[in-house]
């Protein structure tokens, strides 16, 4: 493979400089389509040579882009069976999957890799031209890129391969992407966090522009699930900057229902599924019959190439302007000529070529319509009652194509054709990318100016066919040239028919959007206003003309009447088509749900009907009767077994000519589509799809019924064939069908009525939930109450049994209690005395234990300190002999004991108190006394008051912390007497300061001064002296009270201790 799948390659590219060419083109081919470098007209095989006689569209476009970008020398053709079949630095072509579609997951994974590789290489736009299943693959590539971007944003540390592996893989999302991601992508050795961020940055800047041609995912024909790969992401709004979505009008093959994602408006083009790719024959290679006079069907391929390169030029900022394109010579004679003519023209010339091509296609319309009569071999046809093609519109449903986008309205192929025509009269250049309703508003404004010119006239104006003379007339009469050109057009009967046909198709487009009810309030108002404007304009003009009577030209009055009639007829047709479509879809959905809910024997009856009708019709092959005879013996037990039974019946005929085999299969397929396909579809449609479509159709019917009076008023001159009662009947029938379905899903345990499904609104869920209850489903709320009641009744029964048993036990124990009570009183009296005695003893024991522990610690501390002092003194014996002597003196030992017993304990106690207070303000403070308290800034407090309170605590703490340090500084002051003196001096000094004092600080100071007083005098103040001191100082003496503070208790204890230790004792 020229670009092997390797994440290491992506991260290597991210480390290099971005490439100069900023545009990348990822071509995803359709089912069974491979890169076709040259037209097939030269092939020998008669079937193969018909495939693409002029060339395959996307294969040619890819080669053209490579040539125009100057990358021919770097282009490579992939090896046989290589899905990447052609590539250059800026172009990749991926072959389509096979009919069964088992490779789609790998194709999507490859597309994602090529997109990521382009981004890593520095590309800023990604154009994705694609067809058929390739177009559906493109929607999934865009969905995956969106998912990858989100994962890179939300999980930046997750490796890229794990992000890729996390692709959805559920029964409802069977796109096979996850297994392909795991197969292809392995961890990268050079991946870093920074490289993923760089990839995310480039992904966020990438502009993605898909060009989708008939995106068909496939169906579930005959119950073959592999034909159908399904994902709700098909219908999500793609994450893209610009898009084109083309649907092929004349395809009718079963399983070829195209998708229309949310946010996209399709453009309908004539032809079958392969016409746009370059197949000018019908689906089975048959020429358009000679009975059709105009039978050239190559125009659609030309149109697609025009639109493709016009789209490329829009998305690449003029990269394919005429002055930047050279003449192509890619050995495609016809396509080279077509594309060269287009690329050499300027913007105006290109628009003219597009319009001319539409005119050519319109002339050959009967040839394209011929394709509706056929289908691809074996699959058979599928279409609406009026033979319209079905479309999956923003969900897994079946809507008529005409209800999704307007197709041929006599004069115009689609709305783009109409706009190109009207562009000759109205300047849309500034509105080229504006919404459709804005363009309709511009047409209405131009029409108003034209009608105003009519109303100014007293006779019909005469115009020259020469536009130059029109321009001169406009300048002379101060009138817009456009206005005069439109008036000239309207004065011609054929011209006004075409003009109003164009306006009608545009109104039709926005009317369908309005009627589908997928609008916000603002959108609803804006669209209604635009739709009503032309009607109000013409009505007002007719009234003004009538008021002028004879002064108004009769010809102009006829023009206004005819125009009003045409526009009303168009609106009437659109509304009626929407009404009929809603009725048909509602009835079809009810029938499909009927098949889904029918008992097993129902399918046997359906199968028997299929077998009995197998040989009915015209031109029946003889051998079909043999197949019928064998199938009559089959008793199918499942849908999946039918195709096997049919294949067995065909095989029993022996070898057949290919043409005969195809004929047999075609007859069988047509009968299967008629009799069996509804059952297949019914059983393969998911519950969510059923619920979504039920609500969608319910809302369509309700909205149309409610809007019918105003819509009828809009076209007051014509009666709209809409029956509101029929719409109301469908509303009720859809609710009934939803209720029956919900009941079945509850029985199958696939849904819980307690929980609203995410796919429908609460309002609609309540409607069908009530209906489900009518069908016998248990209302979950009632069921919950019933279960609660049953549980409560069981609990009451158990309680009653317990009460009876307890009553007997209570009676038996009552007497025992009485007997025991007397003994208990006697024992309690004795026990109380013992308890009091034991309590006193325990208190005494605990007190002694505390004293022993305290004294042991003090003795150990003194021993350790003395030993340390002796050891230090021993190191300098000569200098410290006096110190040692002093330390061993009775006085120093006494003072050391006083420090440990009398000064340090209250100091630590008060520090503990202050630290507790401080931690209330600053919980992060360490719970120890190793350091002073800090003074944080105001930012660390909730208020100034809190800061002030904390600072007061810190001042006191740090003051006491300093005293503690003085008492414990044995290194600088080995003598306890020195430490006591230092403590005393510091205490005296701080006592004179205006430090804030609380009650505990005052007590602490009193305690310390009392101890210091004892140390200084050696005298213990007696009770009388303390009383005199209390009287003189007018301070309460703590010895005169029973309840002491901590400091007071300490002083009292001091006196008792010193009474023993004092020398005067």
Order of alpha helices (4+ residues) and beta strands (2+ residues): alpha-beta-alpha-beta-beta-beta-alpha-beta-alpha-alpha-alpha-alpha-beta-beta-beta-beta-alpha-alpha-alpha-alpha-beta-beta-alpha-alpha-alpha-alpha-alpha-alpha-alpha-alpha-alpha-alpha-alpha-alpha-alpha-alpha-alpha-alpha-alpha-alpha-alpha-alpha-alpha-alpha-alpha-alpha-alpha
